């Protein structure tokens, strides 16, 4: 029986208060995140991390002093492993590789090597591809695997932004939350869905990163499953961390517009599949307080997928299709999905390994 290792990529998060600063240093010294000359990056990244440690620590203190992301990702991995092994056609084991805190790619690669799989699938828990997330994780994995001589045939799933099963599972959660919000509001109060994704500097998108386009594709796919008419909704972006211009509109600006329009909002974290500080603090605490200050007549949120059975089934189907295909680099639909102007799509302008596999 074939042995297949499925490696789940995620961001990672500090596991204790003292981990906050080194976690931020790992984040801000990543060349995919801090795009400055290499000789500047280590010093500047550590300086930014030091400046942000106090605020970040205060945020993590709200949710118990650490990120819940590892436990939630391990739960997703465990549920996916059970689901995949039920068919009995191959033996699957799921591993977790975090990008900026433990267990990172080096530890995950050693664990995969010890299990001795016949093949490996790299599965990002980022539905939309970006050079700053999936691209960075692939690079870290390649380096770790090469460092220990891990040479099992490897398939990379780059994205599943509008995969039908993923979109349908997400729509179920959105529709349920919409119903709860609508029931809590007076009939005359309108309700708008804010599909909120993590933002990016506009310069990265202009350079060819397909993330914003893929986020918009996700929202269109989810909305097509909602069967709510008329539906007031918009895509917006949160978590700006640098002074440069970021893609928009911002979630904060959309809350201000909702306050002006006297429209309640249902916020859906459309680019996050696990609860973490940007949902539990930024959305649930900071933006909720901002909405109240702005006079928004109701503030509600769609939960992240976590281990929702529909989401796990969608991942199951994605794994089987990727493993069953002939490509070593694939999207949810096999070949490249991004329009040609997005040169940072991994099926075009990409790291050498990805170009060789495509």
C-alpha positions as CSV (number, residue, x, y, z in Angstrom):
1,X,0.0,0.0,0.0
2,X,1.3,3.4,-1.0
3,X,2.3,5.7,1.9
4,X,1.4,9.4,1.3
5,X,2.5,12.2,3.6
6,X,0.3,15.3,3.5
7,X,2.1,18.4,4.9
8,X,-0.3,21.1,6.0
9,X,1.2,24.6,5.7
10,X,0.1,27.4,8.1
11,X,1.4,30.6,9.5
12,X,2.1,29.6,13.1
13,X,1.9,31.7,16.2
14,X,3.6,32.2,19.6
15,X,3.0,29.4,22.1
16,X,3.8,31.5,25.1
17,X,4.2,35.2,26.0
18,X,8.0,34.9,25.7
19,X,7.6,33.6,22.1
20,X,5.9,36.7,20.8
21,X,9.1,38.6,19.9
22,X,11.0,35.7,18.3
23,X,7.8,34.9,16.3
24,X,7.7,38.4,15.0
25,X,11.4,38.4,14.2
26,X,10.9,35.3,12.1
27,X,7.9,37.0,10.4
28,X,9.6,40.3,9.6
29,X,12.9,38.9,8.5
30,X,11.3,36.8,5.9
31,X,12.3,38.2,2.5
32,X,8.8,37.4,1.2
33,X,7.3,39.8,3.8
34,X,10.0,42.5,4.2
35,X,11.0,43.3,0.7
36,X,14.2,45.3,1.2
37,X,17.8,44.6,0.3
38,X,19.1,41.5,2.1
39,X,21.9,43.3,4.0
40,X,19.2,45.6,5.6
41,X,16.5,43.0,6.3
42,X,17.9,41.3,9.5
43,X,18.4,44.6,11.4
44,X,15.2,46.2,10.1
45,X,13.1,43.1,10.7
46,X,14.3,42.8,14.3
47,X,13.7,46.5,14.8
48,X,10.1,46.2,13.6
49,X,9.6,43.1,15.7
50,X,10.8,44.9,18.8
51,X,8.5,47.9,18.1
52,X,5.5,45.6,17.6
53,X,6.1,43.2,20.5
54,X,4.2,45.2,23.2
55,X,1.0,45.6,21.1
56,X,1.2,42.0,19.9
57,X,1.7,40.7,23.4
58,X,-1.3,42.7,24.6
59,X,-3.4,41.1,21.8
60,X,-2.3,37.6,22.6
61,X,-3.0,38.2,26.3
62,X,-6.7,38.7,25.4
63,X,-6.8,35.1,24.1
64,X,-4.8,33.5,26.9
65,X,-1.2,34.6,26.1
66,X,-0.7,32.5,23.0
67,X,-2.0,31.6,19.6
68,X,-4.5,28.8,19.3
69,X,-3.4,28.2,15.7
70,X,-1.2,25.1,16.3
71,X,-3.8,23.2,18.2
72,X,-6.5,24.0,15.6
73,X,-4.2,23.0,12.7
74,X,-3.2,19.8,14.4
75,X,-6.9,19.1,14.9
76,X,-7.5,19.7,11.2
77,X,-4.6,17.5,10.3
78,X,-5.9,14.7,12.5
79,X,-9.5,14.9,11.1
80,X,-8.2,15.0,7.5
81,X,-5.9,11.9,8.2
82,X,-8.9,9.9,9.5
83,X,-11.0,10.9,6.6
84,X,-8.3,10.0,4.0
85,X,-7.6,6.6,5.6
86,X,-11.2,5.5,5.7
87,X,-11.0,4.7,2.0
88,X,-8.2,2.2,2.5
89,X,-6.7,2.7,-0.9
90,X,-3.5,4.3,0.5
91,X,-2.0,5.0,3.9
92,X,-2.0,8.7,4.7
93,X,-0.3,10.6,7.5
94,X,-0.7,14.3,7.9
95,X,2.0,16.6,9.2
96,X,2.0,20.3,10.2
97,X,4.7,22.8,9.0
98,X,4.3,26.2,10.4
99,X,6.1,29.1,8.8
100,X,7.1,31.4,11.7
101,X,6.9,29.3,14.8
102,X,7.3,25.7,15.8
103,X,6.9,23.1,14.4
104,X,8.5,24.7,11.3
105,X,9.5,23.1,8.1
106,X,12.8,21.6,9.3
107,X,11.1,19.6,12.1
108,X,8.2,18.6,9.8
109,X,10.6,17.4,7.1
110,X,12.5,15.3,9.5
111,X,9.2,13.8,10.7
112,X,8.2,13.0,7.2
113,X,11.5,11.5,6.4
114,X,11.3,9.2,9.4
115,X,8.0,7.9,8.2
116,X,9.5,7.2,4.8
117,X,6.5,8.0,2.5
118,X,6.3,7.0,-1.1
119,X,5.1,10.5,-2.0
120,X,4.4,13.8,-0.4
121,X,1.6,16.4,-0.9
122,X,2.1,20.0,0.2
123,X,-1.3,21.3,1.2
124,X,-1.5,25.0,2.2
125,X,-4.1,26.1,4.7
126,X,-4.2,29.4,2.7
127,X,-7.0,29.0,0.1
128,X,-5.6,31.8,-2.0
129,X,-2.0,31.8,-3.3
130,X,0.3,34.6,-2.4
131,X,4.1,34.9,-2.5
132,X,3.9,36.1,1.1
133,X,2.1,32.9,2.4
134,X,2.1,29.8,0.3
135,X,5.1,30.9,-1.8
136,X,7.1,31.6,1.3
137,X,6.1,28.2,2.9
138,X,7.1,26.3,-0.3
139,X,10.5,28.0,-0.2
140,X,11.0,27.1,3.4
141,X,10.0,23.5,2.8
142,X,12.2,23.1,-0.2
143,X,15.2,24.3,1.8
144,X,14.4,22.0,4.7
145,X,13.8,19.0,2.5
146,X,17.0,19.6,0.5
147,X,19.0,20.0,3.7
148,X,18.2,16.5,4.9
149,X,18.1,14.8,1.5
150,X,14.3,14.2,1.5
151,X,13.7,13.2,-2.1
152,X,10.3,11.5,-2.1
153,X,8.2,12.6,-5.2
154,X,6.4,15.8,-4.1
155,X,3.2,17.4,-5.4
156,X,2.3,21.0,-4.4
157,X,-1.3,22.2,-4.4
158,X,-0.9,26.0,-4.8
159,X,-4.5,27.1,-4.2
160,X,-8.2,26.2,-4.0
161,X,-9.7,29.7,-4.0
162,X,-12.9,28.8,-5.8
163,X,-12.9,25.0,-5.5
164,X,-16.6,24.1,-5.5
165,X,-16.6,22.0,-2.4
166,X,-14.6,24.6,-0.5
167,X,-16.9,27.4,-1.6
168,X,-20.0,25.4,-0.8
169,X,-18.7,24.5,2.7
170,X,-17.9,28.1,3.3
171,X,-21.3,29.2,2.1
172,X,-23.0,26.9,4.6
173,X,-21.2,28.7,7.5
174,X,-22.0,32.2,6.0
175,X,-25.6,31.4,5.4
176,X,-26.1,30.1,9.0
177,X,-24.4,33.2,10.5
178,X,-26.5,35.4,8.2
179,X,-29.6,33.8,9.5
180,X,-28.6,34.3,13.1
181,X,-27.7,37.9,12.4
182,X,-31.0,38.5,10.6
183,X,-33.0,37.0,13.5
184,X,-31.2,39.3,16.0
185,X,-32.0,42.4,14.0
186,X,-35.2,44.4,13.5
187,X,-36.7,43.7,10.1
188,X,-36.1,47.3,9.0
189,X,-32.3,47.2,9.7
190,X,-30.3,46.2,6.6
191,X,-27.5,43.7,6.8
192,X,-24.2,43.8,4.8
193,X,-21.6,41.1,4.5
194,X,-18.0,42.2,4.8
195,X,-15.8,39.5,3.3
196,X,-12.6,40.5,5.1
197,X,-9.2,39.2,4.0
198,X,-5.7,39.9,5.2
199,X,-4.4,42.8,3.2
200,X,-1.2,43.2,1.2
201,X,0.9,46.2,0.2
202,X,-0.4,47.4,-3.2
203,X,3.1,47.2,-4.6
204,X,3.2,43.4,-4.2
205,X,-0.1,43.0,-6.1
206,X,1.1,45.4,-8.8
207,X,4.3,43.3,-9.1
208,X,2.1,40.3,-10.1
209,X,0.9,38.6,-6.9
210,X,-2.4,36.9,-7.7
211,X,-3.8,37.0,-4.1
212,X,-6.3,39.9,-4.5
213,X,-7.7,38.4,-7.7
214,X,-8.0,35.0,-6.0
215,X,-9.8,36.5,-2.9
216,X,-12.3,38.0,-5.3
217,X,-12.8,34.7,-7.0
218,X,-13.4,33.0,-3.6
219,X,-16.1,35.6,-2.7
220,X,-17.8,35.2,-6.0
221,X,-17.9,31.4,-5.6
222,X,-19.2,31.6,-2.1
223,X,-21.9,34.2,-3.0
224,X,-23.1,32.0,-5.9
225,X,-23.9,29.3,-3.2
226,X,-25.8,31.6,-0.8
227,X,-29.1,32.0,-2.5
228,X,-29.8,35.3,-0.7
229,X,-31.4,38.0,-2.7
230,X,-30.8,40.9,-2.6
231,X,-27.4,40.4,-1.1
232,X,-25.4,43.5,0.0
233,X,-21.8,42.5,0.2
234,X,-18.3,43.7,-0.4
235,X,-14.7,42.5,-0.3
236,X,-12.4,44.4,2.1
237,X,-9.0,44.0,3.7
238,X,-7.7,44.1,7.3
239,X,-4.4,43.9,9.2
240,X,-2.4,46.7,7.6
241,X,1.0,46.8,9.4
242,X,3.2,49.2,7.3
243,X,2.7,52.9,6.3
244,X,2.8,52.2,2.5
245,X,-0.4,52.0,0.5
246,X,-2.3,48.7,0.9
247,X,-5.0,47.1,-1.2
248,X,-8.5,48.2,-0.3
249,X,-11.1,49.1,0.7
250,X,-10.0,48.5,4.3
251,X,-12.3,46.7,6.7
252,X,-12.2,49.8,8.9
253,X,-13.4,52.1,6.1
254,X,-16.2,49.7,5.4
255,X,-17.3,49.8,9.0
256,X,-17.3,53.6,8.7
257,X,-19.5,53.4,5.6
258,X,-21.8,50.9,7.4
259,X,-22.2,53.3,10.3
260,X,-23.1,56.1,7.9
261,X,-25.6,53.9,6.1
262,X,-27.0,52.6,9.4
263,X,-26.4,49.1,8.1
264,X,-25.5,46.1,10.3
265,X,-22.6,44.0,9.2
266,X,-21.7,40.3,9.1
267,X,-17.9,40.0,8.9
268,X,-16.7,36.8,7.2
269,X,-12.9,36.1,7.4
270,X,-12.7,34.9,3.9
271,X,-8.9,34.1,3.7
272,X,-8.5,32.4,7.1
273,X,-9.6,28.8,7.7
274,X,-8.6,28.8,11.4
275,X,-9.3,31.1,14.3
276,X,-6.3,33.1,15.4
277,X,-5.4,36.6,16.7
278,X,-6.6,38.3,13.5
279,X,-10.1,36.8,14.0
280,X,-10.3,36.5,17.8
281,X,-8.8,39.9,18.5
282,X,-8.8,42.1,15.5
283,X,-12.3,41.1,14.3
284,X,-14.0,40.2,17.5
285,X,-12.6,42.8,19.8
286,X,-11.0,45.8,17.9
287,X,-13.4,46.0,15.0
288,X,-16.4,45.3,17.2
289,X,-15.5,48.2,19.4
290,X,-14.9,50.4,16.3
291,X,-18.3,49.4,14.9
292,X,-20.0,50.4,18.2
293,X,-18.2,53.7,18.2
294,X,-19.3,54.4,14.6
295,X,-22.9,53.6,15.3
296,X,-23.1,50.4,13.3
297,X,-26.5,49.0,14.3
298,X,-25.3,45.4,14.6
299,X,-22.0,43.6,14.4
300,X,-21.8,39.8,13.7
301,X,-19.1,37.4,12.5
302,X,-18.9,34.2,10.6
303,X,-16.7,31.6,12.4
304,X,-13.6,30.3,10.7
305,X,-13.8,26.8,9.3
306,X,-11.5,25.1,11.8
307,X,-12.5,21.4,11.6
308,X,-16.0,22.0,10.1
309,X,-16.8,18.6,8.5
310,X,-17.7,20.3,5.2
311,X,-14.3,21.9,5.1
312,X,-12.5,18.7,5.9
313,X,-14.4,16.9,3.2
314,X,-13.3,19.6,0.7
315,X,-9.7,19.1,1.8
316,X,-10.1,15.4,1.4
317,X,-11.3,15.8,-2.2
318,X,-8.5,18.2,-3.0
319,X,-5.9,15.8,-1.7
320,X,-7.2,12.9,-3.8
321,X,-7.4,15.0,-7.0
322,X,-3.9,16.4,-6.5
323,X,-2.4,13.0,-5.7
324,X,-4.2,11.4,-8.6
325,X,-3.0,13.9,-11.1
326,X,0.2,13.9,-13.1
327,X,1.3,17.4,-12.3
328,X,3.9,18.1,-9.6
329,X,2.4,21.6,-9.2
330,X,-1.3,22.0,-9.4
331,X,-4.2,24.3,-8.6
332,X,-7.5,22.9,-7.4
333,X,-8.6,22.5,-11.0
334,X,-5.2,21.1,-12.2
335,X,-3.6,23.7,-14.5
336,X,-3.0,27.4,-14.0
337,X,-6.0,29.4,-13.0
338,X,-4.6,33.0,-12.8
339,X,-4.8,35.4,-15.7
340,X,-1.5,36.1,-17.4
341,X,-0.9,39.5,-15.9
342,X,-0.3,37.8,-12.5
343,X,3.3,36.9,-13.2
344,X,3.9,35.7,-9.6
345,X,1.4,32.8,-10.0
346,X,3.6,29.7,-9.3
347,X,2.7,28.3,-12.7
348,X,4.5,31.1,-14.3
349,X,7.2,33.3,-12.7
350,X,8.1,31.2,-9.7
351,X,11.0,29.5,-7.8
352,X,13.0,27.2,-9.9
353,X,11.5,24.0,-8.4
354,X,8.0,25.1,-9.2
355,X,8.9,26.0,-12.8
356,X,10.5,22.6,-13.3
357,X,7.5,20.8,-11.9
358,X,4.8,22.7,-13.8
